[in-house]
Amino acid sequence: MTPHPALNRFQTMAAQEIAALDPGPRIALLDITEWIASSMLQKAIRRNRPHAARQAGRFLLAVNGNTLLRRLNAIAAEDIGLADIHTVGIAAACLARKTIRRQLGGDAVVTDYLIRRMCDARKSRAADDLLMAIETWPNLSDDRTCFAEMSNNRLRSIVLGCPDLDRKALALWYLVGTRRCHSDHLTYRIGDPEQAFQTLSELGVAPTLVAIAKENFTKTQSMLPPFVALLSLENGIVATGVRDDQTPVEDFIGDVPSWALDQYTRPGKLALRRLCSEEAGMVDWLHAHVPARSRVKVVGELLFRIEGQCLSRCADGPLSLKLRERWVGECLKLSPEATRSGMDAMLVAIPTLNQIRRDVLTGVRS
């Protein structure tokens, strides 16, 4: 498919920036797995760690280039979004077709350039915070069931006319369809992505932003790009300044940062399982609040709130901060008080977790 003409100027911007780019030091391949590399890439971009991000990107390009291309598009929508829409547009333009990347210098040049630009970009996770609340916020429980039975035209009317952002976003998701954008929390529905993007245009989303979101959606099959477009009509998403999130203590296991070992990597999950039985404060909290069958998953969610979602050059405005606070505190199927005490326990447990991670990763490699 030919990229939308609105993306041409982003391709031109990329060509100019690549021509002026210092290639920097040579990046050596790491001895890691694809899952760890994917985690390391995204979290290093979030934290503005270009060397670690470039290492992970070079590894992914060598072992599975398509994974890297999809991941970069997903990161653009999930972690950058409206805070730097030029970077999201450049990513969409560069990753649209192989012929475009060939004209710009090839996959290695283009992906390395995008990784460095993403690291330095202003960032906002507002679209992902909205997405996760749509799936799990208790106040939407009835709507998640009710909206699934509505016709596409009725869902379109809600997107166009409902003043409530959450219900508008839920209707948009069902209009796109969960066949394309799967969710463990929403009812299966075929949907009509083309009608959904037409509705965003009717709603008043800028044509260039609709084109960016549509191209990103084509590659990722995720609700994040439509939500970025939807949020562009809200006030208070992006602030003028930037700040860095406070990050917990970190460690390096060889060349691998400890925060790359999350619940979606094999050694990270093993480390969390051990933490659930070995760290006293976490053991006490889990016994008080979480059934045994759910403990590793809940601890993984706490870890993401404390460590995984940390951003450098975060540009969240008041509404974005509200979306984040709601997801952090109200979407874990626990009381807000239990969630807060769990996060406190996890923060204290991070040094122990890092040592467990070291032991696990060393054992996996040996």
C-alpha positions, 0 to 999 in steps of 0.5 A: 500500500502507498503511504498517505501523501501527508507523510511525504514531508516526514520522509523529507525530514528524515532524509535531511536528518539522516544526512546530517547524523553522526553515526556514532560509535560502533554497536556490538551485538549482545548475547541476549534473547529476542524477548530481552532485546525487545524489553530493553529497546522499549525501556531504554527509549523511555529512559533516554538511554541511546546506547542501550537502545541502539544495542537492543535495536541492532540485535533485533535487526540481526535476528528478526528485522520485522519484529524491530520495525513493528516494535518501533511503530508501537513505541512511537504511539505508546511512549511518545504520542502527542508529546512529539507527533513529528517523531511519530510521523517520521516513524510512520513514514520511514517504516511504511515501506522497504523501498523508502528505507532503502532510499534513506540508506537501508534498514540499519541506518533508518532504524538506528536513526529512529531509535536515537530520535525516539530516545531524545523525543519528548514523551507521553504515555497518555494513549496507553494509560487510556487504553489500559483503563478502558480494559480494566477500570471498574467504573466501565464494567457495565459499559464494556458489556453493553457497548459490545452489543451496539451497532457500528452506527450507534458506536459511531454516534457515541464517538461523535457525541458523547462528552465522556472521554472514556466511553468515547474511547471504548466505543471507538475500540469496539468500532475498530473491532477486537478482531483486529485489536484483541483484548482479554477484557473486551468482547470479540467483535469484528468492527470496521476500522475504515469507518472508525478512522472516518469517524475520527476525521468527522470528529475533527482530528487533523487530516495529517494526524489521521494519516499518521494514526492510520499508517501506524495502525496498519503496522501494529494492529493496536488501538494506541494510534487511534487513541493518540488521534482521539486524545489530540482533541482533548485539552491538557494532554501535553505540557510545555516543559519536560520532567524525568520520572523518578526511577528505582535503583538499577543494576547491570548484569553484564551489558543488560540493565536490570529493568530489561528483565520484566514479566514478559521475559523468561528470566524476569518472570522467574525472578518475580516468582522467586521474589514472591516467596523470598522477600519478606515485605513482598511475601507479607503484602501478597498473603494479605491481599492477593490469591496465590494463583495471581501473585506473579502477575500482580507483582509484575504489574506493580513492577511495571508501575514502579520501574517499567513505565518510567519516562525521561523527558516526560511532557504530560499535561494535567489530563495525562497525569490524571489518566496515569494516576487513575490507571496506577491506583484504580486498575489493579483489581485491588483497593487503592490503599492495597495498591499503594502499599503494594507499590511501597513494598515493591520499591523496597524490594527492588534491590533484592529483585535485582540480585535475584535477576542477576542470579537467574540470568547468570543461571540461564546463560550457564 
